[in-house]
């Protein structure tokens, strides 16, 4: 028994010596030290997982997730608008048919496809334009599906982001007046930079070997700087009311598509409107410089100023997805440490992975540099040089006293100049479209019925709509038409012709057709009205009116379909036709199917 006891005690001593030697070898061996460090860091991360996981500043892994989700959401809205409206606006039988537009471009360049592509970049050049409705829907549907996928996943790659950019480019460049606004170029510029934010093929929120390139972060800061400074300078150089602080007295009432909150904000006292104008000047002319101060709190503050300003604009009006889109580049003023509160502390999730990556950076145990990483660095440097070169005319425009806003200097719209509300209209006017079944439209006995649009003010008792970030392109363009005349907006004649045959696709663009259950109108006319908000507590307001209106003049005299047909033929548009048999009072008119 004694021998057995001695043997067991010697065995224990040998095991203890072996363990001590192993510990010594780990401490003296670099690999052993790494294992010890790994063990300590894992324990540290697990400890933090039980509470709040702290991230270090200066990395942008989580920033990319937030940004891509936000951008994909805007893409989703843009493609959804296109899917709902493009057939009626741009289709073969639309108000401004794409096939007619593209044929004119072809004839101008003598059917040289390279010149056509350079002037109007769109994949529709490679499609049968006689079947343009199908391709417009296909582009919008594919774009919508891809955008939703990125929104849900919170990640993407260069291939998908390039597809989204090309698809939306293909719509915008043939969109004519419906797509002639600054936010279209802004979305394309934002989408172009996002291509280089992602890995080539990898589909992960945290692609370990592809950190967010600093050139894209700086590129987006340069973008928000140009947007805001351009908007501020165009105001100071433009309308006098921006200089005497009275523009906000008019803005809420006269903006393109007011919402219900605009009504109440318009009623604010004048001193508060002056304060709003001063804040606007600060945000657009001073705050943008904060993002270039090499101090993290200043950069974050500069970004937050812009985000909060855009949120206020979203609340106070329906400016399409413009303000939502303008938030995006400001998101790149904040790093992973700032966005950490949005993400779960669970092990294996994005925040935990970023914590591990930062630990590897501290210990120098990250992955080795591969040839692919070197290629990305070359691409990033090239992108930076390209942005700098394309920014030259943009900077020249910003410094010029003849500053132009919402202008592109290249057909791909890679770097653009922006601005908004350089002048503010002092009164609101609306084009009101009416139809009648009367054979004598100028008779006092003729009964005229009004068409109602989705969002545009018409019926004075109808509550203003709340639709942002969605966008009704027809409503928006009619607001511009009210500043001009129908000769400057000949598409209005095509719209009138569509109304006179109860064209279904066109009627989908409006809220109410007074001839929905009857024969279509024999004549259409357009009248010019001045609209003003009712005062809170006034008799008009008590009757349920949001607006008071006064007729200014006739905008378009009564016209029949026969009056418009010659114009439609000259433009190359098809003449709208009724389908089936329609009885107009005492006589039947046969319509072609």
C-alpha positions as CSV (number, residue, x, y, z in Angstrom):
1,X,0.0,0.0,0.0
2,X,2.9,2.3,0.8
3,X,4.5,1.7,-2.6
4,X,1.3,2.5,-4.3
5,X,0.9,5.8,-2.3
6,X,4.5,6.8,-3.2
7,X,3.9,6.1,-6.9
8,X,0.7,8.2,-7.0
9,X,2.4,11.1,-5.2
10,X,5.3,11.0,-7.7
11,X,2.8,11.0,-10.6
12,X,1.0,14.1,-9.3
13,X,4.4,15.9,-8.9
14,X,5.3,15.0,-12.6
15,X,1.9,16.3,-13.8
16,X,2.3,19.6,-11.8
17,X,5.8,20.0,-13.3
18,X,4.5,19.4,-16.8
19,X,1.7,22.0,-16.4
20,X,4.1,24.5,-15.0
21,X,6.5,23.9,-17.9
22,X,3.6,24.2,-20.4
23,X,2.6,27.5,-18.8
24,X,6.1,28.8,-19.0
25,X,6.4,27.8,-22.6
26,X,3.1,29.6,-23.5
27,X,4.4,32.7,-21.7
28,X,7.7,32.6,-23.6
29,X,6.2,31.5,-26.9
30,X,4.6,34.2,-29.1
31,X,1.8,31.8,-30.1
32,X,1.3,31.1,-26.5
33,X,1.0,34.7,-25.7
34,X,-1.5,35.2,-28.5
35,X,-3.6,32.3,-27.0
36,X,-3.5,34.0,-23.6
37,X,-4.4,37.3,-25.1
38,X,-7.2,35.7,-27.0
39,X,-8.5,34.1,-23.9
40,X,-8.4,37.4,-22.0
41,X,-10.2,39.2,-24.8
42,X,-12.8,36.6,-25.2
43,X,-13.5,36.8,-21.4
44,X,-13.6,40.6,-21.7
45,X,-16.1,40.5,-24.6
46,X,-18.2,37.9,-22.8
47,X,-18.2,40.1,-19.7
48,X,-19.3,43.1,-21.8
49,X,-22.0,41.1,-23.5
50,X,-23.6,40.8,-20.1
51,X,-23.8,44.6,-20.0
52,X,-23.0,47.2,-22.6
53,X,-20.4,46.3,-25.2
54,X,-18.1,49.3,-25.7
55,X,-16.8,49.9,-29.2
56,X,-13.9,52.1,-30.1
57,X,-14.3,55.2,-32.4
58,X,-12.9,55.5,-35.8
59,X,-14.3,52.4,-37.6
60,X,-17.4,52.3,-39.9
61,X,-18.6,48.7,-40.1
62,X,-21.9,49.5,-38.4
63,X,-22.1,52.8,-40.2
64,X,-22.2,50.9,-43.5
65,X,-25.0,48.6,-42.3
66,X,-27.1,51.7,-41.3
67,X,-26.3,53.5,-44.5
68,X,-27.0,50.6,-46.9
69,X,-30.3,49.9,-45.2
70,X,-31.3,53.6,-45.5
71,X,-30.2,53.9,-49.1
72,X,-32.0,50.7,-50.1
73,X,-35.2,52.0,-48.5
74,X,-35.0,55.2,-50.6
75,X,-34.3,53.0,-53.7
76,X,-37.4,51.0,-52.8
77,X,-39.6,54.0,-52.7
78,X,-38.2,55.4,-55.9
79,X,-38.7,52.1,-57.8
80,X,-42.2,51.7,-56.3
81,X,-43.2,55.2,-57.6
82,X,-41.8,54.2,-61.0
83,X,-43.8,50.9,-61.0
84,X,-47.0,52.6,-60.0
85,X,-46.8,55.7,-62.3
86,X,-44.3,55.2,-65.2
87,X,-46.7,53.4,-67.5
88,X,-49.2,56.3,-67.4
89,X,-46.5,59.0,-67.5
90,X,-43.9,57.4,-69.8
91,X,-45.4,54.3,-71.4
92,X,-46.2,53.9,-75.1
93,X,-49.6,55.6,-74.4
94,X,-48.3,57.8,-71.6
95,X,-48.4,61.5,-71.3
96,X,-44.8,61.8,-72.5
97,X,-44.1,58.5,-74.3
98,X,-40.6,57.2,-74.0
99,X,-40.6,55.6,-77.4
100,X,-41.3,58.9,-79.0
101,X,-38.6,60.6,-77.0
102,X,-36.0,57.9,-77.8
103,X,-36.9,58.1,-81.5
104,X,-36.3,61.8,-81.5
105,X,-32.8,61.2,-79.9
106,X,-32.0,58.5,-82.5
107,X,-32.9,60.9,-85.3
108,X,-30.9,63.7,-83.8
109,X,-27.8,61.5,-83.6
110,X,-28.5,59.8,-87.0
111,X,-29.1,56.4,-85.3
112,X,-25.5,56.3,-83.8
113,X,-26.0,54.2,-80.8
114,X,-22.8,55.3,-79.1
115,X,-23.8,59.0,-79.2
116,X,-27.3,58.1,-78.1
117,X,-25.9,56.2,-75.1
118,X,-23.6,59.1,-74.2
119,X,-26.4,61.6,-74.4
120,X,-29.1,59.4,-72.7
121,X,-27.5,56.5,-70.8
122,X,-30.2,53.8,-70.5
123,X,-30.4,50.1,-71.0
124,X,-33.7,50.8,-72.9
125,X,-31.5,51.3,-76.0
126,X,-31.0,47.6,-76.1
127,X,-34.7,46.8,-75.8
128,X,-37.6,46.9,-78.2
129,X,-39.0,50.4,-77.6
130,X,-42.3,49.3,-79.2
131,X,-42.7,47.1,-76.0
132,X,-41.6,49.9,-73.7
133,X,-44.4,49.4,-71.2
134,X,-43.1,45.9,-70.4
135,X,-39.5,47.1,-70.0
136,X,-40.4,50.0,-67.8
137,X,-42.3,47.7,-65.5
138,X,-39.5,45.1,-65.6
139,X,-36.8,47.7,-64.6
140,X,-38.9,49.0,-61.8
141,X,-39.8,45.5,-60.5
142,X,-36.3,44.2,-60.5
143,X,-35.0,47.4,-58.8
144,X,-37.7,47.2,-56.2
145,X,-37.0,43.5,-55.4
146,X,-33.2,44.1,-55.1
147,X,-33.7,47.2,-53.0
148,X,-36.0,45.4,-50.6
149,X,-33.5,42.6,-50.3
150,X,-30.7,45.0,-49.3
151,X,-33.1,46.8,-46.9
152,X,-33.9,43.5,-45.1
153,X,-30.4,42.1,-45.1
154,X,-28.5,45.2,-44.2
155,X,-25.7,44.3,-46.6
156,X,-24.9,44.2,-50.2
157,X,-22.1,43.9,-52.7
158,X,-20.8,45.8,-55.7
159,X,-22.8,43.8,-58.2
160,X,-26.2,44.5,-56.7
161,X,-25.4,48.2,-56.0
162,X,-24.3,48.6,-59.5
163,X,-27.4,47.0,-60.8
164,X,-29.6,49.3,-58.7
165,X,-27.7,52.4,-60.0
166,X,-27.9,51.3,-63.6
167,X,-31.6,50.5,-63.4
168,X,-32.5,53.8,-61.8
169,X,-30.3,55.6,-64.3
170,X,-32.1,54.0,-67.1
171,X,-35.4,55.4,-65.8
172,X,-34.2,58.9,-64.9
173,X,-32.5,59.5,-68.3
174,X,-35.7,58.9,-70.2
175,X,-38.0,60.4,-67.6
176,X,-38.1,63.8,-69.3
177,X,-40.0,66.4,-67.2
178,X,-41.3,63.9,-64.7
179,X,-37.7,63.1,-63.6
180,X,-36.2,66.6,-64.0
181,X,-35.7,67.4,-60.3
182,X,-32.5,67.6,-58.2
183,X,-33.2,64.6,-56.0
184,X,-33.0,62.2,-59.0
185,X,-29.3,63.2,-59.6
186,X,-28.8,63.2,-55.8
187,X,-30.0,59.6,-55.6
188,X,-27.8,58.6,-58.5
189,X,-24.7,60.2,-57.0
190,X,-25.4,58.7,-53.6
191,X,-26.0,55.3,-55.2
192,X,-22.7,55.5,-57.2
193,X,-20.6,56.1,-54.1
194,X,-22.4,53.2,-52.4
195,X,-21.1,50.8,-55.1
196,X,-17.5,51.3,-53.7
197,X,-18.6,51.0,-50.1
198,X,-19.4,47.2,-50.6
199,X,-17.3,44.1,-51.2
200,X,-17.2,42.8,-54.7
201,X,-19.2,39.6,-54.2
202,X,-19.4,38.8,-50.5
203,X,-22.9,39.1,-49.0
204,X,-22.3,39.7,-45.3
205,X,-23.0,42.6,-43.0
206,X,-19.5,42.3,-41.7
207,X,-17.2,41.2,-44.6
208,X,-14.0,40.7,-42.6
209,X,-11.6,41.6,-45.3
210,X,-13.5,44.6,-46.7
211,X,-13.7,47.4,-44.2
212,X,-15.7,50.5,-45.2
213,X,-13.4,52.5,-47.4
214,X,-12.5,55.9,-46.0
215,X,-12.9,57.5,-49.4
216,X,-16.6,56.7,-49.4
217,X,-17.1,58.1,-45.9
218,X,-15.3,61.3,-46.9
219,X,-17.1,61.3,-50.3
220,X,-20.5,61.4,-48.5
221,X,-19.3,64.2,-46.2
222,X,-18.3,66.1,-49.2
223,X,-21.7,65.4,-50.7
224,X,-23.7,66.7,-47.7
225,X,-21.4,69.7,-47.5
226,X,-22.1,70.6,-51.2
227,X,-25.8,70.0,-50.8
228,X,-26.3,72.3,-47.8
229,X,-23.8,75.0,-48.7
230,X,-25.3,75.1,-52.3
231,X,-28.8,75.4,-50.8
232,X,-27.7,78.2,-48.5
233,X,-25.8,80.2,-51.1
234,X,-28.6,80.0,-53.7
235,X,-30.9,81.5,-51.1
236,X,-28.6,84.3,-50.0
237,X,-27.9,85.2,-53.7
238,X,-31.5,84.7,-54.7
239,X,-34.8,85.9,-53.2
240,X,-34.7,89.1,-51.1
241,X,-37.0,87.5,-48.6
242,X,-34.1,85.2,-47.5
243,X,-32.1,88.3,-46.6
244,X,-34.8,90.1,-44.8
245,X,-35.9,86.9,-43.0
246,X,-39.5,86.8,-44.3
247,X,-39.4,83.7,-46.6
248,X,-40.9,81.5,-44.0
249,X,-44.0,83.7,-43.9
250,X,-44.8,82.2,-47.3
251,X,-43.1,78.8,-47.6
252,X,-45.5,76.6,-45.7
253,X,-48.4,77.8,-47.8
254,X,-46.8,78.0,-51.2
255,X,-44.5,74.9,-51.2
256,X,-45.3,72.3,-53.9
257,X,-47.3,69.8,-51.8
258,X,-48.2,70.9,-48.3
259,X,-49.2,68.5,-45.6
260,X,-51.6,69.0,-42.6
261,X,-48.8,70.2,-40.3
262,X,-47.8,72.9,-42.9
263,X,-51.2,74.5,-42.2
264,X,-50.5,74.9,-38.6
265,X,-46.8,76.0,-39.0
266,X,-48.0,78.7,-41.4
267,X,-50.0,80.2,-38.6
268,X,-46.9,80.8,-36.3
269,X,-46.2,84.4,-35.3
270,X,-43.9,86.3,-37.6
271,X,-41.0,86.5,-35.1
272,X,-40.9,82.7,-35.0
273,X,-40.8,82.7,-38.8
274,X,-37.8,85.0,-38.7
275,X,-36.2,82.7,-36.2
276,X,-36.8,79.7,-38.5
277,X,-35.1,81.6,-41.4
278,X,-32.1,82.3,-39.2
279,X,-31.8,78.7,-38.2
280,X,-32.1,77.7,-41.8
281,X,-29.1,80.0,-42.7
282,X,-27.1,78.6,-39.8
283,X,-27.7,75.0,-40.8
284,X,-27.0,75.6,-44.5
285,X,-24.1,78.1,-44.3
286,X,-22.3,77.5,-41.0
287,X,-23.0,73.9,-39.7
288,X,-21.6,72.2,-42.8
289,X,-18.1,73.3,-41.9
290,X,-18.3,71.4,-38.6
291,X,-17.8,68.1,-40.5
292,X,-14.4,69.1,-41.6
293,X,-13.1,69.9,-38.1
294,X,-10.7,67.0,-37.2
295,X,-12.4,66.4,-33.9
296,X,-14.9,63.6,-33.5
297,X,-17.5,65.5,-31.4
298,X,-17.6,68.3,-34.0
299,X,-18.1,65.9,-36.9
300,X,-20.9,64.1,-35.1
301,X,-22.5,67.4,-34.1
302,X,-22.3,68.6,-37.7
303,X,-24.0,65.4,-38.9
304,X,-26.7,65.6,-36.3
305,X,-27.5,69.2,-37.2
306,X,-28.2,68.1,-40.7
307,X,-30.2,65.0,-39.8
308,X,-32.5,66.9,-37.4
309,X,-33.0,69.7,-39.9
310,X,-34.1,67.2,-42.5
311,X,-36.5,65.6,-40.0
312,X,-38.1,69.0,-39.5
313,X,-38.5,69.5,-43.2
314,X,-40.1,66.0,-43.5
315,X,-42.6,66.9,-40.8
316,X,-43.5,70.2,-42.4
317,X,-44.1,69.2,-46.1
318,X,-44.3,66.5,-48.8
319,X,-41.0,67.1,-50.6
320,X,-40.9,63.6,-52.2
321,X,-38.0,61.5,-50.8
322,X,-35.6,64.5,-51.0
323,X,-35.2,65.1,-47.3
324,X,-35.0,61.4,-46.5
325,X,-32.3,61.1,-49.1
326,X,-30.4,64.1,-47.8
327,X,-30.2,62.4,-44.4
328,X,-28.1,59.6,-45.9
329,X,-24.7,61.3,-46.4
330,X,-25.0,62.8,-42.9
331,X,-25.1,59.3,-41.5
332,X,-21.5,59.0,-42.5
333,X,-20.5,61.6,-40.0
334,X,-21.1,59.0,-37.2
335,X,-18.9,55.9,-36.5
336,X,-19.4,52.5,-35.0
337,X,-19.2,53.8,-31.5
338,X,-22.1,56.1,-32.1
339,X,-24.3,53.5,-33.8
340,X,-23.5,50.8,-31.3
341,X,-26.8,51.3,-29.4
342,X,-28.8,50.2,-32.4
343,X,-27.3,46.7,-32.5
344,X,-27.6,43.7,-30.3
345,X,-24.8,42.6,-27.9
346,X,-25.5,39.0,-28.7
347,X,-22.4,36.9,-29.5
348,X,-22.0,36.3,-33.3
349,X,-24.0,39.4,-34.3
350,X,-22.7,42.5,-36.1
351,X,-21.7,44.4,-33.0
352,X,-19.9,41.5,-31.4
353,X,-18.0,40.9,-34.7
354,X,-16.9,44.5,-34.8
355,X,-15.7,44.3,-31.3
356,X,-13.6,41.3,-32.2
357,X,-12.2,43.1,-35.3
358,X,-11.2,46.0,-33.1
359,X,-9.5,43.6,-30.7
360,X,-7.6,42.1,-33.6
361,X,-6.5,45.5,-34.6
362,X,-5.2,46.2,-31.1
363,X,-3.3,43.0,-30.9
364,X,-2.1,42.9,-34.5
365,X,-3.7,39.5,-35.1
366,X,-5.9,40.5,-38.0
367,X,-5.9,38.7,-41.4
368,X,-3.0,39.2,-43.7
369,X,-3.2,41.7,-46.5
370,X,-4.2,40.0,-49.7
371,X,-3.8,41.0,-53.3
372,X,-7.6,41.8,-53.3
373,X,-7.1,44.3,-50.5
374,X,-4.3,46.0,-52.5
375,X,-6.7,46.2,-55.5
376,X,-9.4,47.8,-53.4
377,X,-6.9,50.4,-52.2
378,X,-6.0,51.3,-55.8
379,X,-9.7,51.5,-56.6
380,X,-10.3,53.7,-53.6
381,X,-7.5,56.1,-54.6
382,X,-8.8,56.2,-58.1
383,X,-12.3,57.0,-56.9
384,X,-10.9,59.8,-54.8
385,X,-9.1,61.3,-57.7
386,X,-12.2,61.0,-59.9
387,X,-14.4,62.8,-57.3
388,X,-11.8,65.5,-56.9
389,X,-11.6,66.0,-60.7
390,X,-15.4,66.1,-61.2
391,X,-15.8,68.5,-58.3
392,X,-13.9,71.3,-60.1
393,X,-16.9,72.6,-62.0
394,X,-19.1,72.1,-58.9
395,X,-16.8,74.2,-56.8
396,X,-16.6,76.9,-59.5
397,X,-20.4,76.9,-59.6
398,X,-20.6,77.3,-55.8
399,X,-18.2,80.3,-55.9
400,X,-20.0,81.9,-58.9
401,X,-22.4,84.8,-58.4
402,X,-24.4,83.1,-61.3
403,X,-24.7,79.9,-59.3
404,X,-26.9,77.3,-60.9
405,X,-28.7,74.8,-58.8
406,X,-29.5,71.1,-59.4
407,X,-27.1,70.8,-62.4
408,X,-25.2,67.9,-63.7
409,X,-21.9,68.4,-65.4
410,X,-21.6,64.9,-66.8
411,X,-24.2,62.5,-68.4
412,X,-23.7,59.9,-65.6
413,X,-24.4,62.5,-62.9
414,X,-21.5,61.3,-60.7
415,X,-20.8,64.7,-59.0
416,X,-23.5,67.4,-59.2
417,X,-24.5,70.7,-57.8
418,X,-27.6,71.2,-55.7
419,X,-29.9,73.8,-54.2
420,X,-33.5,74.4,-53.3
421,X,-35.9,77.3,-53.0
422,X,-33.6,79.9,-54.3
423,X,-36.8,81.9,-54.8
424,X,-40.0,81.5,-52.8
425,X,-43.4,82.2,-54.3
426,X,-45.4,84.7,-52.3
427,X,-48.8,83.4,-53.3
428,X,-50.2,80.0,-54.2
429,X,-51.9,79.5,-57.5
430,X,-53.4,76.2,-58.7
431,X,-54.6,74.9,-62.1
432,X,-58.0,73.5,-61.6
433,X,-59.1,71.0,-64.4
434,X,-62.9,70.7,-65.1
435,X,-65.0,68.8,-67.6
436,X,-68.5,69.1,-68.9
437,X,-71.0,67.0,-70.9
438,X,-72.6,70.0,-72.4
439,X,-72.5,70.5,-76.1
440,X,-72.3,74.3,-75.5
441,X,-69.3,74.7,-73.2
442,X,-69.5,78.5,-73.1
443,X,-73.2,78.6,-72.1
444,X,-73.9,79.8,-68.6
445,X,-76.0,76.7,-68.2
446,X,-73.1,74.3,-68.8
447,X,-72.3,72.3,-65.7
448,X,-68.5,72.0,-65.0
449,X,-67.2,69.2,-62.7
450,X,-63.8,69.3,-61.1
451,X,-61.1,66.5,-61.2
452,X,-59.4,65.9,-57.9
453,X,-55.7,64.9,-57.8
454,X,-54.0,62.7,-55.2
455,X,-52.4,65.5,-53.2
456,X,-52.6,68.8,-55.1
457,X,-55.0,71.3,-53.4
458,X,-58.3,71.4,-55.1
459,X,-61.4,70.9,-53.0
460,X,-61.0,73.5,-50.2
461,X,-62.5,71.2,-47.6
462,X,-60.1,68.3,-48.3
463,X,-57.4,67.8,-45.7
464,X,-53.8,68.2,-47.2
465,X,-52.2,64.8,-47.8
466,X,-49.3,63.2,-45.8
467,X,-47.3,61.0,-48.2
468,X,-43.6,61.6,-47.9
469,X,-41.4,59.9,-48.9
470,X,-43.8,58.7,-51.6
471,X,-44.2,61.1,-54.6
472,X,-47.0,61.9,-57.0
473,X,-45.1,63.2,-60.0
474,X,-48.2,64.5,-61.9
475,X,-49.3,66.6,-58.9
476,X,-45.8,68.0,-58.5
477,X,-45.5,69.1,-62.2
478,X,-49.0,70.8,-62.2
479,X,-47.7,73.0,-59.3
480,X,-45.0,74.2,-61.7
481,X,-47.5,74.6,-64.5
482,X,-49.4,77.1,-62.4
483,X,-46.5,79.5,-62.6
484,X,-46.6,79.4,-66.4
485,X,-49.1,78.8,-69.2
486,X,-50.3,75.7,-71.0
487,X,-48.2,76.6,-74.0
488,X,-45.1,76.1,-71.8
489,X,-46.6,72.8,-70.6
490,X,-48.1,71.1,-73.7
491,X,-48.3,67.8,-71.9
492,X,-51.4,69.3,-70.3
493,X,-53.2,69.1,-73.6
494,X,-52.4,65.4,-73.7
495,X,-53.7,65.0,-70.2
496,X,-57.0,66.8,-71.3
497,X,-57.3,64.4,-74.2
498,X,-56.9,61.4,-71.8
499,X,-59.6,62.7,-69.6
500,X,-62.0,63.1,-72.5
501,X,-61.8,59.3,-73.2
502,X,-61.7,58.2,-69.5
503,X,-58.3,56.7,-70.0
504,X,-57.9,54.2,-67.2
505,X,-54.1,54.3,-66.7
506,X,-54.2,58.2,-66.6
507,X,-57.1,58.2,-64.2
508,X,-55.1,56.0,-61.9
509,X,-52.9,59.0,-61.3
510,X,-55.7,61.1,-59.8
511,X,-58.0,60.8,-56.8
512,X,-61.4,61.5,-58.3
513,X,-62.9,61.4,-61.8
514,X,-66.3,63.1,-61.8
515,X,-67.2,61.2,-64.9
516,X,-66.3,57.8,-63.6
517,X,-69.9,56.3,-63.9
518,X,-71.0,58.4,-66.9
519,X,-70.0,59.3,-70.4
520,X,-66.6,61.1,-70.5
521,X,-66.7,64.9,-70.8
522,X,-67.2,66.5,-74.2
523,X,-65.0,69.4,-73.2
524,X,-62.2,70.1,-70.8
525,X,-61.1,73.5,-69.5
526,X,-58.5,74.7,-67.0
527,X,-58.9,77.6,-64.6
528,X,-56.4,79.5,-62.6
529,X,-57.1,80.0,-58.9
530,X,-55.3,81.7,-56.0
531,X,-55.3,79.6,-52.8
532,X,-54.7,80.8,-49.2
533,X,-54.9,78.9,-45.9
534,X,-57.8,79.7,-43.8
535,X,-57.1,81.2,-40.4
536,X,-57.5,79.0,-37.4
537,X,-60.8,79.8,-35.8
538,X,-62.1,81.8,-38.8
539,X,-65.6,81.2,-40.2
540,X,-64.1,79.3,-43.2
541,X,-62.2,77.0,-40.9
542,X,-65.3,76.4,-38.8
543,X,-67.0,75.3,-42.0
544,X,-64.3,72.6,-42.4
545,X,-62.2,74.5,-45.0
546,X,-58.5,74.3,-45.1
547,X,-58.3,76.7,-48.0
548,X,-59.9,79.8,-49.3
549,X,-59.7,80.3,-53.1
550,X,-60.4,83.0,-55.7
551,X,-60.5,82.6,-59.4
552,X,-57.7,84.6,-61.2
553,X,-58.3,83.9,-64.9
554,X,-58.9,81.2,-67.4
555,X,-55.9,79.0,-67.9
556,X,-57.0,76.9,-70.9
557,X,-60.3,77.7,-72.7
558,X,-62.7,74.8,-73.3
559,X,-61.3,72.3,-75.8
560,X,-62.8,69.1,-77.3
561,X,-60.9,66.0,-78.3
562,X,-61.1,67.1,-82.0
563,X,-59.4,70.4,-81.1
564,X,-56.4,68.5,-79.6
565,X,-55.9,65.8,-82.2
566,X,-53.8,67.9,-84.5
567,X,-51.4,68.7,-81.7
568,X,-51.1,65.1,-80.7
569,X,-50.3,64.0,-84.3
570,X,-47.7,66.6,-84.6
571,X,-46.0,65.4,-81.5
572,X,-46.1,61.8,-82.7
573,X,-48.5,60.7,-79.9
574,X,-51.3,58.3,-80.5
575,X,-54.8,59.7,-80.4
576,X,-56.7,58.4,-77.3
577,X,-59.7,56.3,-78.1
578,X,-62.7,55.1,-76.1
579,X,-63.2,51.3,-76.0
580,X,-66.6,49.8,-76.7
581,X,-69.8,51.7,-77.4
582,X,-70.6,54.9,-75.4
583,X,-74.0,56.6,-75.6
584,X,-73.8,60.4,-75.5
585,X,-77.3,61.7,-74.8
586,X,-79.4,61.1,-77.9
587,X,-76.7,59.9,-80.3
588,X,-74.4,56.8,-80.4
589,X,-70.8,57.0,-81.2
590,X,-68.9,53.9,-82.3
591,X,-65.5,53.6,-80.7
592,X,-62.7,51.4,-81.9
593,X,-61.6,48.6,-79.6
